[in-house]
Amino acid sequence: MSSDLESRYLGWTSLHKMGLDKTEKALMKLISDKDRIKRARAAWCLGKMPGAGDKVISKISKDLDSDMRIVAIRLARQLGSNVESLINELSNDVSFQVKRECAIALRELDGENVAALWAKLALQHNGSDRWYLEALGIAADGNWDNCFKAWIEAGGKWDSKAGKDIVWRSRGKMAPEFLAKIVKGPNTNEEEKPRYMRAFDFHSGPEKDAALQSILLE
């Protein structure tokens, strides 16, 4: 558990050579240590041993320390260990750092539940966490149409402060229509409108053209 990289490497390789049977008990004990750095390093070392990953992920995903729950997500991603289920479990976490990590992990997944999970995370955006908004953008990259539609269908309020952020960050085909509604809306200040107009630069196609035309004809 040394801070020296060479010592850590030697310790890591030695523990892995010893194998799970000889090291699991000691490393599991360290995962419950008071020192959070030792806990994280022990979890990562043990979790990378064949046959131990799921057990470690299950344990630290319930840890009171949000950083340990983040380690669980990252370990699951590297091991390909039921990431979707873990995201679903942690998507309502009290920590926005954990929810950001869920969003980033979501980007790598395929399947019919991905858009719904994204919508679940997007509905929790509070309109003031720029980093969380960007994590949502990363998560939806390449799947914006499905994600944005799922968010709207789940009750996403496009005209709220948080909802306007989602529309602004979206690259989906539905977004231009809502950008136009925001620009034309009575609750949008003149000072805010340039931000939403610039968002059109990230769109193309007939949806964008129709939205801009609706603004011109207002």
C-alpha positions in Angstrom: 0.0 0.0 0.0 3.1 2.2 -0.4 2.8 5.6 -2.1 5.9 4.6 -4.1 4.9 3.4 -7.5 7.7 0.8 -7.8 6.9 -0.6 -4.3 3.2 -0.8 -5.2 4.0 -2.6 -8.4 6.1 -5.2 -6.7 3.5 -5.6 -4.0 0.7 -6.0 -6.6 2.6 -8.6 -8.7 3.6 -10.5 -5.6 0.0 -10.7 -4.3 -1.3 -11.8 -7.7 1.4 -14.5 -7.9 0.3 -15.7 -4.5 -3.2 -16.1 -5.8 -6.7 -15.5 -4.4 -6.7 -18.3 -1.9 -3.8 -16.9 0.0 -4.6 -13.2 -0.2 -8.4 -12.8 -0.2 -8.8 -12.7 3.6 -6.1 -10.1 4.2 -7.2 -7.9 1.3 -10.8 -8.1 2.3 -9.7 -6.9 5.8 -7.9 -4.0 4.2 -11.0 -3.0 2.2 -12.6 -2.3 5.6 -9.6 -0.3 6.8 -10.0 3.3 8.1 -7.5 4.6 5.5 -9.6 5.2 2.4 -6.6 5.1 0.1 -5.6 1.7 1.4 -9.2 0.5 1.0 -9.3 1.6 -2.6 -6.0 0.1 -3.5 -6.9 -3.2 -1.8 -10.2 -3.3 -3.6 -8.6 -2.7 -6.9 -5.9 -5.3 -6.3 -8.3 -8.0 -5.1 -10.9 -7.1 -7.7 -8.4 -7.8 -10.5 -7.8 -11.3 -9.4 -9.7 -14.0 -11.3 -12.8 -15.0 -9.6 -12.9 -12.1 -7.1 -14.2 -9.2 -9.1 -18.0 -9.6 -8.6 -17.5 -10.1 -4.8 -15.4 -7.0 -4.5 -17.8 -4.9 -6.6 -20.8 -6.0 -4.6 -19.0 -5.1 -1.4 -17.7 -1.6 -2.3 -20.7 -0.5 -4.2 -22.5 -0.4 -0.9 -19.7 1.5 0.9 -20.5 4.7 2.7 -17.6 6.4 1.0 -18.7 7.7 -2.4 -15.2 7.3 -3.8 -15.4 3.6 -3.1 -18.7 3.4 -4.9 -16.9 5.1 -7.9 -14.2 2.5 -7.7 -16.9 -0.2 -7.9 -18.2 1.3 -11.2 -14.7 1.7 -12.7 -13.8 -1.9 -11.7 -17.0 -3.2 -13.2 -16.3 -1.4 -16.4 -12.8 -2.8 -16.7 -14.0 -6.3 -15.9 -17.2 -6.1 -18.0 -19.1 -7.3 -14.9 -22.8 -6.5 -15.2 -22.3 -2.8 -15.5 -25.9 -2.0 -16.5 -27.2 -3.6 -13.3 -24.7 -1.6 -11.2 -25.6 1.7 -12.9 -29.3 1.0 -12.2 -28.4 0.3 -8.5 -26.4 3.5 -8.1 -28.4 5.8 -10.4 -30.2 7.3 -7.5 -27.1 7.7 -5.4 -26.9 10.7 -3.0 -23.6 11.7 -4.5 -23.6 13.5 -7.9 -20.0 12.3 -8.4 -21.2 8.7 -8.3 -24.1 9.6 -10.7 -21.6 11.3 -13.0 -19.6 8.1 -13.0 -22.8 6.1 -13.8 -23.4 8.4 -16.8 -19.9 8.0 -18.2 -20.1 4.2 -17.8 -23.4 4.2 -19.6 -21.8 5.5 -22.8 -20.1 2.1 -23.4 -23.3 0.1 -23.2 -25.8 -1.1 -25.8 -29.3 -2.4 -25.3 -32.9 -1.4 -24.9 -32.5 -0.2 -21.3 -29.7 2.3 -21.9 -32.0 5.2 -22.9 -34.3 4.7 -19.9 -31.3 4.6 -17.6 -30.0 7.8 -19.2 -33.4 9.5 -18.7 -33.4 8.4 -15.1 -30.0 10.2 -14.6 -31.0 13.2 -16.7 -34.2 13.8 -14.6 -31.9 14.3 -11.6 -30.0 17.2 -13.2 -30.5 20.2 -10.9 -29.6 22.9 -13.4 -26.4 24.0 -11.6 -23.9 21.2 -12.0 -22.1 21.8 -15.3 -19.9 18.7 -14.8 -23.0 16.5 -14.4 -24.5 18.0 -17.5 -21.4 17.2 -19.5 -21.3 13.7 -18.1 -24.9 13.3 -19.5 -23.7 14.6 -22.8 -20.8 12.1 -22.9 -23.2 9.3 -22.0 -25.7 10.1 -24.8 -23.1 10.5 -27.5 -24.1 8.4 -30.5 -27.5 7.7 -29.0 -29.0 11.1 -28.5 -32.3 10.5 -30.3 -33.2 7.6 -28.1 -32.0 9.2 -24.9 -33.7 12.5 -25.5 -37.0 10.8 -26.4 -36.8 8.7 -23.3 -36.2 11.8 -21.2 -39.2 13.6 -22.6 -41.4 10.5 -22.2 -40.2 10.1 -18.6 -41.5 13.6 -17.8 -38.5 15.7 -18.6 -39.5 19.4 -18.3 -37.8 21.1 -21.2 -38.9 24.6 -20.0 -37.4 24.3 -16.5 -33.9 25.5 -15.7 -32.5 22.0 -15.7 -34.5 21.0 -18.7 -33.2 23.9 -20.8 -29.7 22.6 -20.0 -30.6 19.2 -21.3 -32.1 20.7 -24.5 -29.0 22.9 -24.9 -26.6 20.0 -24.6 -28.6 17.6 -26.7 -27.6 16.6 -30.2 -30.7 14.7 -30.9 -33.1 15.4 -33.9 -35.8 16.5 -31.5 -33.7 19.2 -29.8 -34.0 22.0 -32.4 -37.8 22.1 -32.0 -37.3 22.6 -28.2 -34.5 25.1 -28.7 -36.9 27.2 -30.8 -39.6 26.9 -28.1 -37.1 28.1 -25.5 -35.9 31.0 -27.6 -39.6 32.1 -28.3 -40.7 31.3 -24.7 -41.8 34.2 -22.4 -39.6 32.8 -19.6 -36.4 33.2 -21.5 -34.5 36.4 -20.9 -33.0 38.3 -23.8 -29.6 37.8 -22.3 -30.1 34.0 -22.4 -31.2 33.7 -26.0 -27.8 33.9 -27.7 -26.8 30.7 -25.7 -29.6 28.7 -27.2 -29.2 30.2 -30.7 -25.5 29.1 -30.6 -26.7 25.6 -29.8 -28.2 25.3 -33.3 -24.6 25.2 -34.6 -24.3 21.7 -33.4 -27.4 20.5 -35.4 -28.1 20.0 -39.1 -30.9 18.8 -41.3 -34.6 19.6 -41.8 -35.3 19.6 -38.1 -32.9 22.5 -37.6 -34.2 24.4 -40.7 -37.8 24.1 -39.5 -37.0 25.2 -36.0 -35.1 28.3 -37.2 -37.9 29.1 -39.6 -40.4 29.0 -36.8 -38.3 31.6 -34.9 -38.1 33.9 -38.0 -41.8 33.7 -38.5 -42.7 34.3 -34.9 
